[in-house]
Amino acid sequence: MSRTPRPRRLAAVLSAAALVSVSLGATTSAQAAGPLMNYVVNTKATPGHVRKTEDAVKDAGGKVLVSYQQLGVVIAQSTNPDFRTDIRATHNGREVESVGATRTAAVSEGGQNALDENTATPVADPREGEQWDMQQIKADQAHAITDGSRSVLVGINDSGVDDNHPDLAPNFDAADSVSCVNNGVPDRTVGAWRPTTSSHGTHVAGTVAAARNGIGIVGVAPGVRIASVKVVNDAGFIYPEYSICGIVWAAEHHMAVTNHSYFIDPFEFWCKDNGDQGAVQEAVRRAYAWATGQGTLSVAAAGNSNYDLANKTTDNGSPNDSTATPRTINNNCLDMPTELPGVITVASTTRTGARSSFSNFGLNKIDVAAPGSSILSTLPGGGYGLMSGTSMASPHVTGIAALIKSAHPSWGPREIERALQLEADDTACPTTPDPRCTGTTANNSFYGEGIADALDAVTR
């Protein structure tokens, strides 16, 4: 895909893990204001360092939107065009390890949907027998063993979920749902997690956990619960602060697995040696590493650019929120969150088991593959339809991970990851030679460890 000011005396504690909402700082100079921009500011992960960094943000003419003391990350906003320089020049500037803008366009939470899958005519009378994808991953056979446990909660980190859909309502957890698209500040308003301009998240949710209720379709894990973690705004963008908010929220609310069918905007690849991008890469890395440590496994789409993630050379489409500038890149430039350590990267297959033509690939970059071409699932308003993309492949693996967690409640992210990889069905490169497919039958650039296998995963 592709994808409030507060006085210093007041801090609204939003979670036990010290997610703090704070506010507006004073203007530092009489210079003309620049565009309203958001930034990540990285410091040491202690309350004291975070508080001093918050002071530095204020003194540099910014406001703190959200602070993550457990990460040492502050999300800030400012119209000061020299914010990055000025924050380091403040009394507490020595606390700042790195600072970077999260986007290249001015902040504006509203436009054109950037989700990149295509919806076909909704199916009027859907049947489980039409779900060839469930047969390919043997989910239909795995259901004879388990439909999943109600104790397992899965986060749909996406464009929102229609919790009124008859195939999703039985499994929907409103209490743990949230929207993160207002500058990355959690919004618990009832219904804020619902879709507004996109059917994407609802489609993903159906693949993961459409209920076994005698109507519509059946998800990979029809017995687990799902929560909507809305990280895609009305314009279709997923900015870093949204994704950070979403993964921290998921971990704090004990979600065993989260699905991320997107890349973080506005850069398809965030480069470590670039100031802004490097700071953002570090902040996002910290967030996902922390969530993994809390017991949350992240599963992500590999991307739809037909790109070799193991041999990066150019990026012609970034940034996508202003004017794209072709650039030379290298392997230190990451597609996030899919290339972050500990995140399961999923490529897409067709009905015949071939690699989908749009799917990204890369030796030792792809973990497993799953169906992603013409997938039938739920749509907002009670409908059903077909979509294609690695966005559709990822939720199949998320569902399998939820089944594994159901079968092995004591397992953490690493044990689930190992089961997904070991039990995937080895799939060789195409018989018609394709120089882009490198590696062995057991592990190659198109399929990783193979096509995900729900049956073997839950019976290991």
HUNOR-V649280 format. One record per backbone hydrogen bond with DSSP energy under -1.0 kcal/mol. CO is the residue of the C=O (numbers start at 1). NH is the residue of the N-H. E is the energy in kcal/mol with one decimal. If there is no record, write none. Layout:
CO&NH&E / CO&NH&E
//
This chain:
7&10&-1.9 / 12&21&-2.0 / 15&18&-1.5 / 18&69&-1.3 / 19&14&-3.0 / 20&67&-2.3 / 21&12&-1.7 / 23&64&-1.3 / 36&107&-3.6 / 37&78&-2.3 / 38&102&-2.3 / 39&76&-2.6 / 40&100&-2.3 / 41&74&-2.5 / 42&97&-3.4 / 42&98&-1.1 / 44&46&-2.1 / 46&50&-2.3 / 47&51&-2.5 / 48&52&-2.2 / 49&53&-2.1 / 50&54&-2.4 / 51&55&-1.9 / 52&56&-2.0 / 53&57&-2.2 / 54&58&-2.1 / 55&59&-2.7 / 56&60&-1.4 / 57&62&-2.2 / 58&61&-1.8 / 63&77&-2.6 / 66&75&-3.3 / 67&20&-2.1 / 68&71&-1.3 / 68&72&-2.1 / 68&73&-1.6 / 72&43&-3.1 / 73&68&-3.1 / 74&41&-2.5 / 75&65&-2.9 / 75&66&-1.4 / 76&39&-2.7 / 77&63&-2.8 / 78&37&-2.6 / 79&34&-3.9 / 80&83&-1.9 / 82&86&-3.4 / 83&87&-2.6 / 90&93&-1.8 / 92&95&-1.9 / 93&96&-1.6 / 98&42&-3.1 / 100&40&-2.7 / 108&110&-1.9 / 127&130&-1.8 / 128&131&-2.0 / 130&132&-1.9 / 131&135&-1.0 / 132&136&-2.1 / 133&137&-1.7 / 134&139&-2.2 / 137&454&-3.1 / 138&142&-2.1 / 139&143&-1.9 / 141&144&-1.3 / 142&145&-2.0 / 142&146&-2.4 / 147&223&-3.3 / 149&152&-1.6 / 152&225&-2.4 / 153&256&-1.8 / 153&257&-1.1 / 154&227&-2.5 / 155&157&-1.0 / 155&259&-2.6 / 156&158&-1.3 / 156&229&-1.9 / 158&231&-3.1 / 158&232&-1.2 / 161&163&-1.3 / 162&165&-1.5 / 165&168&-1.7 / 165&169&-3.1 / 167&211&-3.0 / 168&171&-1.5 / 169&172&-1.1 / 171&226&-2.8 / 174&177&-1.5 / 178&230&-2.6 / 179&187&-2.6 / 180&184&-1.1 / 182&185&-1.5 / 187&179&-1.7 / 189&192&-2.6 / 191&194&-2.0 / 193&161&-1.4 / 199&203&-2.0 / 200&204&-2.3 / 201&205&-2.4 / 202&206&-1.8 / 203&207&-1.5 / 204&208&-1.8 / 205&209&-2.9 / 206&210&-2.1 / 207&220&-2.8 / 208&221&-2.7 / 210&219&-2.4 / 211&213&-1.3 / 221&224&-1.5 / 225&154&-2.3 / 226&173&-2.7 / 227&156&-3.0 / 228&178&-2.5 / 229&158&-1.3 / 230&180&-3.0 / 233&236&-2.2 / 237&233&-2.4 / 238&265&-2.5 / 239&242&-1.0 / 239&243&-1.9 / 240&244&-2.8 / 241&245&-2.0 / 242&246&-2.5 / 243&247&-2.4 / 244&248&-2.3 / 245&249&-2.4 / 246&250&-2.2 / 247&251&-2.1 / 248&252&-2.6 / 249&253&-1.7 / 250&255&-2.4 / 251&254&-1.6 / 256&297&-2.5 / 257&155&-2.8 / 258&299&-2.6 / 259&157&-1.3 / 260&262&-1.2 / 260&301&-2.0 / 266&320&-1.9 / 270&334&-2.7 / 271&274&-1.6 / 274&278&-3.7 / 275&279&-2.0 / 276&280&-2.3 / 277&281&-2.8 / 278&282&-2.1 / 279&283&-2.2 / 280&284&-2.8 / 281&285&-2.4 / 282&286&-2.3 / 283&287&-1.9 / 284&288&-2.3 / 285&289&-2.5 / 286&290&-2.5 / 287&291&-2.2 / 288&292&-2.2 / 289&293&-2.1 / 290&294&-1.2 / 291&296&-2.3 / 292&295&-1.6 / 297&258&-2.5 / 298&344&-2.7 / 299&260&-2.6 / 300&346&-2.2 / 303&360&-2.6 / 307&309&-1.0 / 307&361&-2.6 / 308&311&-1.4 / 313&329&-2.2 / 315&327&-1.6 / 318&325&-2.7 / 327&315&-2.2 / 330&333&-1.9 / 332&272&-1.3 / 334&270&-3.0 / 335&339&-2.6 / 336&264&-3.0 / 337&340&-1.9 / 340&343&-1.8 / 344&300&-3.3 / 345&367&-2.1 / 345&368&-1.6 / 346&302&-2.5 / 347&370&-1.8 / 348&356&-2.4 / 349&372&-2.6 / 349&373&-1.2 / 350&353&-1.5 / 354&350&-2.5 / 356&359&-1.5 / 358&306&-2.3 / 361&309&-3.3 / 362&365&-2.1 / 362&366&-1.7 / 367&449&-3.2 / 368&347&-2.0 / 369&452&-2.9 / 370&349&-1.9 / 372&389&-2.8 / 375&387&-1.7 / 377&385&-2.3 / 383&379&-2.7 / 385&377&-2.3 / 386&120&-1.8 / 387&375&-3.1 / 389&392&-1.7 / 390&394&-2.4 / 393&396&-1.0 / 393&397&-1.1 / 394&398&-2.2 / 395&399&-2.4 / 396&400&-1.9 / 397&401&-2.7 / 398&402&-1.9 / 399&403&-1.9 / 400&404&-2.6 / 401&405&-2.4 / 402&406&-1.8 / 403&407&-2.2 / 404&408&-2.2 / 408&411&-2.0 / 412&416&-2.1 / 413&417&-2.7 / 414&418&-2.3 / 415&419&-2.0 / 416&420&-2.4 / 417&421&-2.1 / 418&422&-3.0 / 419&423&-2.2 / 425&451&-2.1 / 434&437&-2.2 / 438&445&-2.4 / 443&440&-2.3 / 444&448&-2.2 / 445&362&-2.4 / 447&450&-2.3 / 448&444&-1.6 / 450&369&-2.3 / 451&425&-3.0 / 453&457&-1.6 / 454&458&-1.9
//
